[in-house]
Amino acid sequence: MAQSNTAAKRNPAFQMLGMPNFRFKLPSRNWMIFLTVTGSFATAITYDRRQKKALQQKWCNLVKPMASEPLPTNELRRKMTIILAAPPGDSLGVSRRYFKEYIKPVLVAASLDYEVIEGRREGEVRYGVAEHIRKKRRKLENLSDESDHTDVESIIAEVRSKNGIKSEHGIQGDLVVGRQAWKEYIRGLHEGWLGPLEPPNSKSELKVSPATPDSSHSEQERPIEQSAEPDATDSSAQSNGPEASDSTSTSRENDAEERFPPPAYLSVDAYETAPLSSNSPATFEPSSSVPHPHILGFLNTPIRIYRFLNQRYLADEIGRQTAAAVLGLARPYDSSSPDVVSDVSPRSTPQGEQIDLLHEEERQWHKSVWKPKEDDSERVWLDNVVLDPRIGERMRKFVLDETL
């Protein structure tokens, strides 16, 4: 009798489809553990992404009225400069995705234009910032350069000036992403405004200088190789001597020409004695150091998971800095920061706030960065930040009111 009553309670449609009689009951212990873990993780991700989107929309709504402001037909939209560098031990694509995810939405909401200075290797951002300043100085001093006339941007700027097209009046500024890019940015400012407009050595000297240590080193090792196998080396030198020397010199010249970035025009030790450009403005365009926490390694997986589940805090901080840059709210950097221990040895000049910005990111850099290099390439990331007071007092920082 009980079986007939149970069969009558079944859904006839399910019975005709041949589906079994499902009985609702609590899952087993293993299923409970699995569902709890996966459900909690999925809930944490969903909550974080929802809050992240809401916070980004908050900053986008703050700057959105700027997009509806009228602009004359002969004016270009205000342009920001974005400075990206590949994280230590990783590729430049990481920084590009970081920019598109956190910074670009606010710039697009305000309809601002931007240009990007990128660096895949150590020193490229330093050269890009310095070269950008040197081009500006050449234009102010009416000095012509072959590269300035053949550059695509220079040609476009010349055409725009002939047609009466000018840039929108307002603060532009720089957004520097990451500690590694910030170090190169400071070095590029000093090299651009304190250094010469032309490289310290001529092109012929630049071609010879990289090859000189290699040739001397090979000449010192050659007698050892000849003493080990004199007959083989003598015969090879007699048969292929001219061709080998020509190919070696050609390869050395190509290596010297392809060396990028070029060496710095001004060393750090020469900052105090180098004259400041007469065309330097009283205040530079404001800048902002955007945090870029990046950590690698299997043992750091718990830290990476924590950051993956708390992206809303990072989006809020970066959105605030980007909104401050869009609105053009800036203040001078503090001349000293006594509460923070600097990574620079004591100097006669006062320390600036710029020295210790994003300093905590260095402790999470990949271990390959700290290994000494065999070549003579520059180590901007490992060198101490040196700030000349003439440059530091002209720098300003994007800051947004805390009440917003």
N, C-alpha and C positions, 0 to 999 in steps of 0.2 A: 504493500500500500504506500509506503514511504517513497519507493522508487518511482511509482507512477506520478505522485505529486511533484517530485523533483523534475521529472521529465516534462510535466505540464508547464512548469514555470520557465522553461527554456524559451528563448526567442525563436519563433518558427523560422524566421529568415536565416538565422545562424544554423539552425538544424538542417534546413534544406541545402545550405552550402557545405554541409559536412564538417563544420567547425566543432571542435571539442567543447565540452562544458567547462568554461573557465570558472575557477573558484578564487575569489578575492581573499588574499591572505598576506601577511607580512613577509617581506623577502628574508632570505637567510642572512646569517651573520656576515658572510663574505660580500654579499650584494649590498648590505647596508654600509659596510666600510667603503666599498667602491663608489656608491652613489653619494655618500657624504663628502668624500674627498673631491670627486669630480664636480659635484654640485657647488661646493664651497668655492672652488677655484674659478668655475665659470661665473658665479655670482660676483666674485671680487673683480674679475675682468670687466664684466658688464657694468658694474657700478663705477669703476674707475674711468672707463671710456665715456660713460654718460656724463660724469662730472667734468671730465676733461673737455668734452665738446661744449658743455655749458659755459665753462670758464673762458674758453677761446671765443665763444660767441659774445661774451660780456665785453671783451676788449675790442672785438670787431665792431660792436655796436657803438663803442665809445668814439672810435675814429671814423665811423661810417658817414657822418655828416660832411666830412671833408670831400668825399667823392661827389657830392651834389653841388659843390661850389662851382660857379661859372669860371671858365678859363678862356682868355682871348685866343683867337685862332693863330696868332703868331707867337705863342708862348708854349714851351714844353713843360710837362709836369715835373715837379720837384723830384730829384733823383737821390736815392740813398746808395751808399756803398756797403756791400756785404763782403766780408773777408772770411774766407774758409780755408782751412788747412786740414790735410789728412790726419786723423788721430794717430798717435804713435803706435806703430805695430799694425795699422789697419789701412784701408784704402780711402780714397777721397769720396767714394760713393756713400759712405756712412755719413759724412758731413753734409753732403747734398741732400740726402733723405731727411736728415735732421732739420735742415733749413726749410725744406718744403713742408714739413709736418708742423713746425712750431712758429716760424717767423713769417713765412710767406702769406698765410691766411690773413694776418693783420695788415700787411702791406697791400694786399689785393683789396681788402675791404675799404681802405682809404684811397685806392686808385693811385698809389705812388709808384713811380718808376724806380728801378734799382739796377745797379751794375755789380758784378761779382768779380772779386780778385781771388783766385784759387791757387793753391799750392799742393802739389802731390808729394814733393820732397822737402826736406828741411832747407830753408833759405829761399824758397821761391816766393813766399809771401813777402818776406823782407825786401827782395828785389822788386816785386811788383809795386809795393807801396812807395819805395824810394824812387822808382822810375816814374811813377805817376806824379810825384812832387817835382821831379826834375823837369818833366815836360811843362808843368805849370810855370816853373821858374824861367825856362827858356822863352816861353810866350810872354811873360812879363818883362823880360830883359831884351826882347826882340832879337833873340839869337836863333838862327836857322839851323836845322839839323836834317840830314837826309832821311832818317827814319821817321821824323815828324811829318814830312811831306808825303811819304809813301804809305803811312799807316792809314788803314781804312777809317778809323775813328776821326783822325785829323782831317781827312778829305771830307767826311760828312759834316764835321763841325765848320769847315770852311764854306761849304755850300750853304749851310744854314745861316751863317753870318752874312753872306751875300744877299740872301733872300729876306733878311731882317727877322729871322726867327731867333728868339732868345729863350733862356731858361726862366722858369718861374722864380720870383724872388722869395727867399725863405731859407731857413736853416736846412742843410743837407745832412751831413754827419756820416759816421761809420759805425757799423755793427760788426764787432769782432767776435767770432764764435770759437770758444775754447782757449785754454791757457797757452797752448803751443802757438796759436795764431796771434794771441795777444803779445807774446814775447817778440815775435817777428814784427808785429805792427809797431811796437815801441822802437825797435832797432831801425825799422824803415823810416820812421819820422826823423830820427836823429841823422841818418845817412842822407835823407833828402834835403833837410833844411840846413845842416851843418857841413855836409860834404861837398865836393866839387861837382860840376855839371858833367865833366868828362872823366873817364876812368884814369887812375893815376899813372898807368902804363900805356904805351902805345900798342897798337894791334900786333906789330911785329914782336914786341917784347912779351906780350901775352901768349903768343904762339910758341916762343922759345922757352919761357919760364917753366911750363909744366913738363917739358921734355928734358930739361936739364938734370933734375934729380934722377930720372930714369936712366939717362945715358951714362951718368957717372956711376950709378949703381951697377949697370951692366958691364961697364969697363972694369970695375973692380972684381966682378965675378968671372970675367972671361979668362983670365990667366989660370984660375983653378980648373975650369973646364978643359982648357988646352993641355994642362999638365996631366989630366986624367986620360984624355984621348987626343994626343997631338996630331996623329996622322989624319984622323977623320975630320977634325976641325979645320986643319990646314987645307985639305982638299976641298971641303965645302966652301971655305972662305974664298979660295981661288976661283972656283967654278961659278958661284952665285954671289960674289961679293958686291958688284955694282947693283944688281937687281934687288938684293936683300937690303942694301942701304937705302935705296930709293923707296922701297915699300915701307921700310921702318919709318923714314922721315915723313912719308905721306900719312901713315896711320897716326903718327904723333900730332901732326898738324890738324888732322880731322878730329882727334880727341880734344885738342885745345879749342877748336872752333865749336864743337858740340857740347862743351862743358856748360852746363846750366844748372843752377843759376850762377852768373858771374860772381867773382869775389866782391866783397864789399868795397865801396869807394872810400870808406872812412872807418878806421878801427875804433874800438871802444876807448882805448887809451888816449885817443886824440880828441875826445869830445871837449875837454876843458880848454884846449888851445885853439880849436877850430872856430873860425868866425861865423856868426849867424848871418844868413842871407839878408841883404838889405830889403828884399821884397817880401820878407816873411810878415804875415799879418799880426796884428796885436793879439788876436785870439784865433786859435784853430777851430775847425769845424768840430762840434761835439762828437764824442765817441761813447760806446757802451760795450762792456765786456760781457758777452752772453755766455752763461755756463753751458758746458758740454760734458757732462759726466760720461765717461766711457771706460769700461774695465773689461779685460779679457782674462781667460784662464778657467779651467774646469773647477779649480778650488774656489773660485769666486762666484760659483753658480747661485748660492743663497743671496748674495748682494744683487746679482742681476735679476733674480726673480722678484726681489723686493722692489727694485726700481721699475720693473715691468708692471707691477700691480699698483704703482703710485705715480704714474705719469701726470696726474692732474696737478700735483704741486709744481712740477717742472713747467707745465704749460701755463700755469698762473704766473709764475715768476718771469718767464720769457715773454709772455703776452704783455705784462706790465712794462718791461724794458722796451719792447718794440713800440708800444703805444706812446711811451714817453718820447721816443725818437720821432715818431710820426707827428706828434703834436709840437715838437721842437722845444720841449721844456728841459733846460740844462742849467748846471751850476759849475763853478770851478772845482777842480779836484782839491782835496785836502793836501796841504803842504807837508804834513807829517801824520803818521799813523802809529802812535806809541803803544796801542793795545795789541798790535800784531808784530810778531818777530819776523823781520825781513830776511830774505835769502841773500842779501847783499852785504858785503863786508863794510864796516864803518867807514864813512867818507866825511870830508869836510862839508859837503853840501847836504842840506836837509833831505830826508827821505820823503817820497810822495806816496799818495794813496795808490797810484798806478802800479807800484812795484809789487804789491801783495795781492792784487786782484786775481781770483781763481787759483790761488796758490795751492789749495788743497787738492786740486786735480793732479798735480805732479806725483803724489804718492800712489796714484793708481795707474800710472803709465806702465806700458809693457816693459819687461826687463831687457828687451833687446835695445831699448833706447839708451840705457845706461852703460852699454858695453863700449869700450874705446874703439875707435875706427883706425884702420891702418893708413888710410889716405889723409890728405890735409884738408878735407872738407870741413866747413864751419859747423859748429855745434851751438846753434842759437838756442835750442831747447834746453840745453844743460848749462849754458853760461848764465851767470847772474845778471839780473836786470839792472842796468845802469841808466839813471835818469838825470839828464842835464837840467839844471834849474831854469835855463832859458826856454827849454822845450816844455818842461813840466808846468810852468806858470801860465803858458798859453793854451794848455789843454783844458777841455770842459767835459763834463759827464752828463749824460741823459738821466734825468731823475723825474719820477712822477710823484705827485703828492700822495702821501700815505692815506689820506682820507678817501681816495678814489678806489 
